[in-house]
Structure formats: C-alpha cells, structure tokens
Amino acid sequence: MVKHRNILRAGVLAGYILVTLFLVYGISALYSYLNTGADRSKMLHTELKKIDQYLPEITWAPLRNKGREMDEQTLAQIENDYLDAWYVRHIAYKTNQKAGIEDYYTESARENIYSYIKQNKLEKITIDGTTLEHHLHLDFFSEDGQLVVLTDKNVLEYKRIYNDKDLALETYEVANYKMILLLEDGFWRIRHFIREAVKTKKDFHLKKIDSTFIVKGINYYPQNSPWDMYGEQFSKDTIATDFKIIKEANLNTIRIFVPYEDFGKANVNGEKLQKLHQVLDIANDNGLKVIVTLFDFFGDYSVINWTLNQKHAIGVVSSIKEHPALLAWDIKNEPDLDFDSRGKVRVTSWLKRITVLVKSLDKKHPVTIGWSNAESADVLKDDMDFISFHYYKKPIDFKKAYDLLHQKVASKQIMVTEFGLSSYSGFWNLYTGSEEKQEAYYKNMQQQFKKDSISFMSWTLYDFTKIPKEVVGQLPWRRNAQKHFGFINKIGKKKKSFNYISSD
C-alpha cells in the first residue's frame, strides 16, 4: 500500500512539473511574440512569403502627387502590398476561393470580389490570369499618411477563362485602374478600384536574316560539360579551341542554349551572364554568328508564373541584345513535345507572350522557335520572323517535308536548326549503327541543303560520355544513341562524317 502511494505521489509531482513547464514556455513565447512584432506571413491566410511568385514589370511616374510628400520606404511598402493584392485576387479567381482577400482588401472592396467569386462558382467559371505590366502614378497622399490614390495605367492583363473546365476565352487586355488604398493595421489595403478598358495595338515588323547569308552551323556544347556549359568546368580556352575547329570546318554559326533554372530563373545569375558574354565574345573573335536558345530545361507554362518567366527573359535579352555576334533568338527548344503533357493552348499562349516580349526588348534581331519536326513548324507562323524545325528522319523524306512546310509558311525563311544521325553500334540497336552510315547520312543531307540553299545546323560537334537523364530519359537505347551524334569521337578523333560537316 505504501509503495502504491509513493508511485501516486511521484506521478502527481511529475504532472505538476510538466504543466508548470508548459505554462512557462507558453508565457515566454507570448512575451517574445509581443516584443518582436507579429510576422505578417503567419497572420495572413495566404502566408505570402518574400519569395519570387509574382513579379510583373513595374514603373513609377515621377512623384508629383498632391498632399503629403512621399518617402521611398513608404512607396516601397505600398508597391509591395499593392502587388500582393493583385496576386491573391488572381488566385481567388482561379480557385473561386476567398483565401487572402480579407488581408489585402477592405470590407467594402471585398464585397464586390466575393460576389464575383460566388457568381463564377454558380456558372462553373474559373479565370486563370495574371498581369504583366503596371505603370503607376501617385495622385494623392493624405497628410495623415493613411490614404493613397493611385492611377495604374496601361495594365497588361492576360486571362484564360474556363467554363466547366473547357476553355471559353483567351484574351489580352489593356486597362487603366483608379485605386484608393487605406493604411490599416500597418498594411496598405485596397479600398476601392475602378477599371477602364483601353484599346491598344503593338506592331512588330518582320525581321529577316540577310537572304545572302546562308546559315551553315552546328549546335554546340563543350565535350566535357554537355548541358552544363556555364558550370564549374567552364573554360574559355576549351571553347576558343572548339570555335576555331568549327570556323575552319567552313561553318559560320553556332546555336547555344540558356537553361532557365541554371541561370537563376527570375533573378538572373550575374556570373552565368558573364560567361554567356564570354562565349559570344569568343564566337565573335572567330567570325561566328550565334543563335541563342532561351528557356532550356523549362516546362511549367503556368499563367500565374508568367511574370517570373518574363523577368528572366528581360534579364538575359537586355544583357546581350547589342552583342555583335548575336544572329537571332530561339524562344524555346522543341516546345511541341510538351503539347500532350502540358496542353497545346497553355504552351502556345506562353510562347506567344514571350515572343512579343523578346521583340519588344530587341527590335533588331529576328525571333524563331525550334520545333521538333516540320509538321509542327507552322504553329505560330505569323508571330515568327523565320521558321525553324528539327529533322531526324530519313534523308529520302526530307525534301517532301520541307516543301510541304514551305507551302504552309509562304514567304517565310526556313532553317533546319537540328539534324543528325548517331553512329552508335551496340546491343541496344542490334549493332546496326556505324560511322560509315553516319557519313552517308550527312553526305546526302548536305547535298540537298546545297542544292536548294537551305540554312542548316547539325547536332553536334562531339560525342559525349555522359548524358543527363533530363535530356532523353533513362531508356538505355536512347541514352547510348545520344552519346554518338558527334563529328568528333570521345578521344578527340574526327569521324568519317566530319568530311560532310559543311555543304562546302
């Protein structure tokens, strides 16, 4: 009995100690919270963190507002809260959920948004949209610092409207907004907004590659760092040696790739950009022109992320658009391969937007898309300055495919920006490949290119030892074949196909 009482007393004492510890911890946590200030990301339903999620282009007109003088810190806070308000409204209209609206809109402004969401729910309508440009004018800042009036001019909006999951409308719109914001609980919330549609049209003239310049080129990666050209193994000496080989082989152009994530996505990596400049410098020193392919290893296309993709393109294009070696822009490598998995409308809408953006940034150099085959190459033909496609089928079928595409695109210039044949011979292709077959393939193709003055770019200078799984997947017959497309083998010896690396 005494033993049982001692156990009971010990249990009660242990429980008392635990309760006391929890109380002390709770009080200390509360004290710490009250003394450090509340974290807004934990207060908000949407938990918006300071990450890159919505970065439309923002410009402010010179400050000539009425009322109180505006300081930079307050203006930055207004801009931040204003963009967050747009972002949560995009999400609300896409999901038909109210999350986050209360945090960025006052009670009166919320009523209209909630009514809109309710109506869309009833009609089974969802809106996948974003804004890409905002041009802000500060009209008024109250003397007590609690109210701001803004005019947001020529807001570029993109919307994809679905009715019961079926696409009903896809549209670009330009509008002016009159906004009233109130400072509540230390945060700027939208009190009232009025939208006024604006009719506008942007014209981009066709930019051709000089018709007397027949592109005779090759897709390039260094042998020791394929698909990682700007990484730790980057070597100017290696690239200079390779470009000399290319030039001496009577080629005049290279095609290179800018990987989206590797270059920092929305926040373009300055060190990577510097290496890209060095590649262009070396090409220029060797008398080579360069086609730069953007958005390599990219496949998202989500509307809500368009502002991030836009910021990436602005960073890359603005940096090198004046370089003398630059010949043209390739918006995306083989995007038609994403049609089935991502949806053709989603992919082509994204391509069209990035094309318009690149043309607005660079009014000098032509723009194309490197389609995976001739059959897809007339997609967005009216938006392209020239048409490009890849060809890995039999040489005997090339002229028919080329002529059919030529009929579809009328007077547009056409370029074959990838073609080739692997010399791989092994278990996975029943030992059917050879250097002799590769040589015969290039001889045939170059004869056709020369006869009809067709611009071409082969794949690729070197055989490779390692192929990233992201390139062709894990299937061994594809990976092994991809290793042997080069004109120069793994030990640096020219293969028989090198005799036909050019049409000269």
Residue pairs with C-beta under 8 A, 6 or more apart in sequence:
40 187
41 47
41 48
41 49
41 50
43 103
44 100
44 103
45 99
45 100
45 102
45 103
46 88
46 91
46 99
46 100
46 103
48 84
48 87
48 88
48 100
52 265
52 266
52 267
52 308
52 311
53 87
53 304
53 305
53 308
54 83
54 84
54 86
54 87
54 90
54 130
54 304
54 307
54 308
55 266
55 307
55 308
55 310
55 311
56 83
56 86
56 130
56 131
56 132
56 133
56 134
56 307
56 310
57 132
57 133
57 134
57 307
57 310
57 311
57 314
58 79
58 83
58 134
58 136
59 134
59 135
59 136
60 75
60 79
60 136
60 137
60 138
61 135
61 136
61 137
61 138
63 70
63 75
63 138
65 138
65 139
65 140
65 141
66 139
66 140
66 141
67 140
67 141
67 142
67 143
68 141
68 142
68 143
68 144
68 145
69 141
70 138
70 141
74 145
75 138
77 188
78 148
78 150
78 181
78 188
79 136
81 104
81 181
81 187
81 188
81 189
82 136
82 150
82 179
82 181
82 188
82 190
83 134
84 104
85 104
85 105
85 189
85 190
86 131
88 99
88 100
88 101
88 103
88 104
89 101
89 104
89 105
89 113
90 129
90 130
90 131
90 304
91 97
91 99
91 100
91 304
92 98
92 99
92 100
92 101
92 113
92 117
93 116
93 117
93 120
93 126
93 127
93 129
94 126
94 127
94 128
94 129
94 304
95 126
96 117
96 120
96 121
96 126
97 117
98 113
98 114
98 117
101 110
101 113
101 114
102 110
103 187
103 189
104 187
104 189
104 190
105 113
105 189
105 190
105 191
106 182
106 184
106 189
106 190
106 191
108 191
108 192
109 189
109 190
109 191
109 192
109 193
119 125
120 126
120 127
123 163
124 163
124 164
124 165
125 161
125 162
125 163
125 168
126 161
126 162
126 165
127 159
127 160
127 161
127 162
128 159
128 160
128 161
128 162
128 303
128 304
129 157
129 158
129 159
129 160
129 303
130 157
130 158
130 303
130 304
130 306
130 307
131 155
131 156
131 157
131 158
131 307
132 156
132 157
132 158
132 306
132 307
132 310
132 353
133 154
133 155
133 156
134 152
134 155
135 152
135 153
135 154
135 155
136 150
136 151
136 152
136 153
137 150
137 151
137 152
137 153
138 148
138 149
138 150
139 149
139 150
139 151
140 147
140 148
140 149
141 147
141 148
141 149
142 148
145 183
146 182
146 183
147 180
147 181
147 182
147 183
147 191
148 180
148 181
148 183
148 188
149 178
149 179
149 180
149 181
150 177
150 178
150 179
150 180
150 181
151 176
151 177
151 178
151 179
152 176
152 177
152 179
153 176
154 174
154 175
154 176
154 198
154 200
155 174
155 175
155 176
155 177
156 172
156 173
156 174
157 172
157 173
157 174
157 175
158 171
158 172
158 173
158 303
158 306
158 349
158 353
159 169
159 170
159 171
159 173
160 167
160 169
160 170
160 303
160 345
160 349
161 167
161 168
161 169
161 170
161 171
162 168
167 345
170 345
170 349
173 197
174 197
174 198
174 199
174 200
175 195
175 196
175 197
175 198
176 195
176 196
176 198
177 193
177 194
177 195
177 196
178 193
178 194
178 196
179 190
179 192
179 193
180 190
180 191
180 192
180 193
181 188
181 189
181 190
181 191
182 188
182 189
182 191
183 189
202 356
202 360
204 356
204 359
204 360
204 363
206 385
207 363
207 364
207 365
207 366
207 367
207 385
208 366
208 385
208 386
208 413
209 215
209 327
209 328
209 366
209 386
209 413
209 455
211 413
213 252
214 453
214 454
214 455
215 252
215 253
215 289
215 327
215 415
215 455
215 456
215 457
216 250
216 251
216 252
216 253
216 455
216 456
216 502
216 503
216 504
217 251
217 252
217 253
217 254
217 255
217 289
217 291
217 455
217 456
217 457
217 458
218 246
218 251
218 253
218 254
218 255
218 457
218 458
218 459
218 460
218 461
218 501
219 254
219 255
219 256
219 417
219 418
219 457
219 458
219 459
219 460
219 461
220 242
220 246
220 254
220 255
220 256
220 460
220 461
221 227
221 229
221 257
221 460
221 461
221 462
221 464
222 229
222 233
222 235
222 238
222 239
222 242
222 462
223 242
223 461
223 462
223 463
223 464
223 486
223 488
223 490
224 233
224 238
225 231
225 233
225 234
226 462
226 464
226 466
226 467
226 468
227 257
227 259
227 297
227 467
227 468
227 470
227 471
228 262
228 468
229 256
229 257
229 275
229 279
230 259
230 262
230 263
230 272
230 275
230 276
231 262
234 275
236 278
236 282
239 278
239 279
239 282
240 282
240 285
240 286
242 461
243 254
243 282
243 283
243 285
243 286
243 288
244 286
245 461
245 488
246 254
246 286
246 288
246 461
247 286
247 287
247 288
249 498
249 501
249 502
250 501
250 502
250 504
251 288
251 501
251 502
252 287
252 288
252 289
253 288
253 289
253 290
253 291
253 327
253 457
254 283
254 288
254 289
254 290
254 291
254 457
255 290
255 291
255 293
255 330
255 417
255 418
255 457
256 279
256 290
256 291
256 292
256 293
257 293
257 296
257 333
258 276
258 292
258 293
258 294
258 295
258 296
258 316
259 296
259 297
259 298
260 294
260 295
260 296
260 297
260 298
260 309
260 312
261 297
261 298
262 269
262 272
262 297
263 269
263 272
263 273
263 312
263 316
264 272
264 312
265 308
265 312
266 307
266 308
266 309
266 311
266 312
267 311
267 315
268 311
268 312
268 315
268 316
268 319
273 315
273 316
273 319
273 320
276 316
276 319
276 320
277 319
277 320
277 323
279 290
280 290
280 320
280 323
280 325
280 326
281 325
283 289
283 290
283 325
284 323
284 324
284 325
288 325
289 325
289 326
289 327
290 323
290 325
290 326
290 327
291 327
291 328
291 329
291 330
291 417
291 457
292 316
292 320
292 326
292 328
292 329
292 330
293 330
293 332
293 333
293 370
294 313
294 316
294 317
294 329
294 330
294 331
294 332
294 354
294 358
295 309
295 312
295 313
295 331
295 332
295 333
295 354
296 333
297 470
298 309
298 332
299 338
299 341
299 342
300 309
301 338
301 342
301 346
301 347
301 349
301 350
302 346
303 346
303 349
306 350
306 353
309 350
309 354
310 353
310 354
310 357
313 354
313 357
313 358
313 361
314 357
314 361
317 329
317 358
317 361
317 362
318 361
320 326
321 361
321 362
321 364
321 365
326 365
327 365
328 365
328 366
328 367
328 368
328 385
328 386
329 358
329 362
329 365
329 366
329 367
329 368
330 367
330 368
330 369
330 370
330 388
330 417
331 351
331 354
331 355
331 358
331 367
331 368
331 369
332 351
332 354
332 369
332 370
333 370
334 370
334 371
334 372
334 390
335 347
335 351
335 369
335 371
336 347
336 371
336 372
336 373
336 376
336 379
337 372
338 347
339 347
348 379
348 380
351 369
351 380
352 380
352 383
355 367
355 369
355 380
355 383
355 384
356 383
358 367
359 367
366 385
366 386
367 384
367 385
368 384
368 385
368 386
368 387
368 388
368 415
368 417
369 379
369 380
369 384
369 388
370 388
370 389
370 390
370 417
370 418
371 377
371 379
371 388
371 389
371 390
372 389
372 390
373 389
373 390
373 391
374 389
374 391
374 401
374 402
374 404
374 405
375 401
376 389
377 387
377 388
377 389
377 405
377 408
377 409
377 414
378 387
378 405
378 408
378 409
381 387
381 408
381 409
381 412
384 412
385 413
386 412
386 413
386 414
386 415
387 405
387 409
387 412
387 413
387 414
387 415
388 414
388 415
388 416
388 417
389 405
389 414
389 416
389 417
390 416
390 417
390 418
390 419
391 398
391 401
391 416
391 418
391 419
392 418
392 419
392 420
392 421
393 401
395 441
395 444
395 445
395 448
398 445
398 448
399 448
399 452
402 414
402 416
402 452
402 454
405 414
406 414
413 455
414 454
414 455
415 454
415 455
415 456
415 457
416 449
416 454
416 455
416 456
416 457
417 457
418 457
418 458
418 459
419 445
419 456
419 457
419 458
419 459
420 441
420 458
420 459
420 460
420 485
421 437
421 438
421 441
421 442
421 485
422 433
422 438
422 481
422 482
422 483
422 484
422 485
423 433
423 434
423 435
423 437
423 438
423 463
423 484
423 485
423 495
423 497
424 433
424 480
424 481
424 483
424 484
425 431
425 432
425 433
425 434
426 433
426 480
428 476
428 477
428 480
428 481
429 477
429 480
429 481
433 481
433 484
435 495
435 496
435 497
436 496
438 495
438 496
438 497
439 495
439 496
439 497
439 499
439 500
441 497
442 458
442 497
442 499
442 500
442 501
443 499
443 500
445 456
445 500
446 456
446 500
446 502
446 503
447 503
448 454
449 455
449 456
449 503
450 503
456 503
458 487
458 501
459 485
460 485
460 486
461 486
461 487
461 488
462 486
462 487
462 488
462 490
463 483
463 484
463 485
463 486
463 488
463 489
463 490
463 495
464 482
464 483
464 486
464 490
465 483
465 490
467 479
467 482
467 483
469 479
471 482
472 478
472 479
472 482
473 479
486 495
487 494
487 495
487 497
487 498
487 501
488 494
488 495
488 498
489 495
